[in-house]
Amino acid sequence: MAEAMAKGIDALPQAGQSITHEGKEYTTIKEGLAHILVPHDIPTSTDPRMSKEDTQKQAVFYNPIQQFNRDLSVLAIKTFGEDAIVRKQEKHDQAQKRAERKKRKAANGVASEEQGAAPQEGSEPSRKRKLRDDDPAAADPEEVPAKRIKSIPDGAAVSAPVVGEASAALPQTSTQPVTTEDLPQMSSHSLPAEDRPAWRPQFSILDALSATGLRALRYAQEIPFATSVTANDMSEKATASIALNVKHNKLEDKIQANTGNAISYMYSFIDKKGFDVIDLDPYGTAAPFIDSAIQAINDDGLLCVTCTDSAIFASHGYLEKTYSQYGGLPLKGEPCHEGGLRLILHAIASSAARYGMAIEPLLSLSIDYYIRVFVRVRKCPNDVKLLAGKTMLVYHCDSGCGAWTTQFLARNKAQQNRKGEPFYKHSFAQAPSANEHCEHCGHKTHLSGPMYGGPLHNVDFIKRILAQLKEADRETYPTMDRIEGMLHTAMEEITFGTKEKTNGTAKELLHPLIPKADPAEVDHHPFFFIPTSISKVIHCSSPPCASIRGALRHAGFRVAMSHCKPGSIKTDASWRDIWHVMLEWARQKKPLKNALKKESAGHAIVSKATALQSKPTEKERPPEEAVMTSTMPPGQVLDQALNGESATKEAAPANDENGVEGASNGNKAVRSDRPSYLGIDFEVIFDEKLGRDQDRGKLVRYQIAPRENWGPMSRAK
């Protein structure tokens, strides 16, 4: 009975416990290693199949649907943080070595002066030695080296004189309290070795739109090297809830709650040190917060962005709104969500470029109803120059066959200078890369973009998250199966399934440093297609994905699936190659039953196919005039081929003297029994075994919506 009684706010946090604080009763919900308090009258079920009415009440406090987002974010920030800590430690060690060298050099200089003749009073060496040996109070406070002053937390008021060198360096005329802005900084190296505090790299995180503070709580609990986490929200009720949750989790020394507008708060860090990680997870678009986040993030920092306005970035109903938010027009059709990813990355990249900062997408995912990107931001003007060459327009035949063509705004050509050092030459790109009508079906093409045209992921970053996942606790990360499946799929998008060779025995050890990707790399095959969709164009039965994948792989193309949508195929084959394979599928496996209408996209594609001429060997190659081709219209040839018939010839070659069919004067005639699309010439073999991946059934790659109205729930009132 005593166990069931409500406990106070200082009680040890446990899932499902009742807490009484200032006359109000709360229930504790646990996610990861964090606990949040929810009022008793709010539904607390974490079952995603709960009714829509209950989810509307629960929306302000806790959304279990977003746990996948939070689990992935913790692992991604932890992976990035290990890289940041190593880099900071290396910089610190280098600074220490430089300080030691200067110290030894100064000591050697003093010794040499003492051994020589004593300089006269007032001479330059004597004056320098006095400033070095005497108390810093004799020097101008502005000229005192910053490393000579003891550091104090920013903004802390000093009411008493600072002991030692720092107090002597302060102006003595002011009677007002002195803050750290008035103090130069002093390194701990000026203290005796035994009194120096252990140096610890700082790693700060900002949860700019925190609500209940659940993300901030999880970052503080599950990222051991995080030194400070700021949870910001403009609602006073929200920050009061954050403070309550922070107190309940016993994290007052690590998490600071701030009430304020996120944009103005981040802009306040323009002239001072910002954050190593900034997380933007708003309700709707993150576009208004991107510029201020770029201003507040440290060099080599991580920007995490969530956008839930898929009706804007992945739909053509509000294209004017899409442009005003993201600086580009959306992509129509099946790959619209990947187009949305690239629009958001374009908005981040263009905003960062104004300040000489370049971005590197580490992981970019389209998840359920929203988009989540993890972007590394660097101060690197040379990489910014490459941005135009990685920005593209898309000509998309959305109303016809679904084909697309990309057009990059500029070209980055690698060259070498006289010393053999590489550099990039930037020039205009040749335009246009496509006609106003689709080359395949003749329908009008529409323009999308500009959007980001580089790789969406960093393979080495994904590998390190997967390594973190192997050591993760399933109770802390219950969505780890789906995280593993989605990360594997994302990695295959970049590598097309190619795997590095390993000895198979030793466990792969990954260095914490995440290698930097080539800043000039572009993605020439940015989008996917779905076989069921393009089958509708030519009115044939849809082929299994394994058959199409096997046919493309047998022809030498690389094939993978996209994380954005089930049944998708991402390949480096051109649309000519894809249509050639699809026409062969219709001819070999599923002949057309109904004729195509002349004005349809499928009829235009079929009419562009011609009878394929088999290539004879050099010994068999006939004279040019002896090659037999069909005199029937291409469409008629293909109609026969698609219905399982061989294309006939009006002039059949005579048999030779040995009775060999199709030979005349020692030359073989050319058969035309399969279609060729726009001159494409490779044999199509639908090898389903080659098209299957061994681990395909072992990974949870795509989420199945567990209930109706699966989404972000209601906006907080």
Beta strands, then each sheet from edge to edge (+ up, - down):
strand 1: 18-21
strand 2: 24-31
strand 3: 34-39
strand 4: 157-158
strand 5: 178-179
strand 6: 204-207
strand 7: 228-233
strand 8: 255-259
strand 9: 275-280
strand 10: 297-307
strand 11: 357-367
strand 12: 370-379
strand 13: 391-396
strand 14: 404-408
strand 15: 410-416
strand 16: 422-428
strand 17: 446-452
strand 18: 559-560
strand 19: 570-571
strand 20: 609-611
strand 21: 663-664
strand 22: 667-668
strand 23: 675-677
sheet 1: 1+ 2- 3+
sheet 2: 4+ 5-
sheet 3: 8+ 7+ 6+ 9+ 10+ 12- 11+
sheet 4: 14+ 13- 17+
sheet 5: 15+ 16-
sheet 6: 18+ 19-
sheet 7: 20+ 23-
sheet 8: 21+ 22-
end
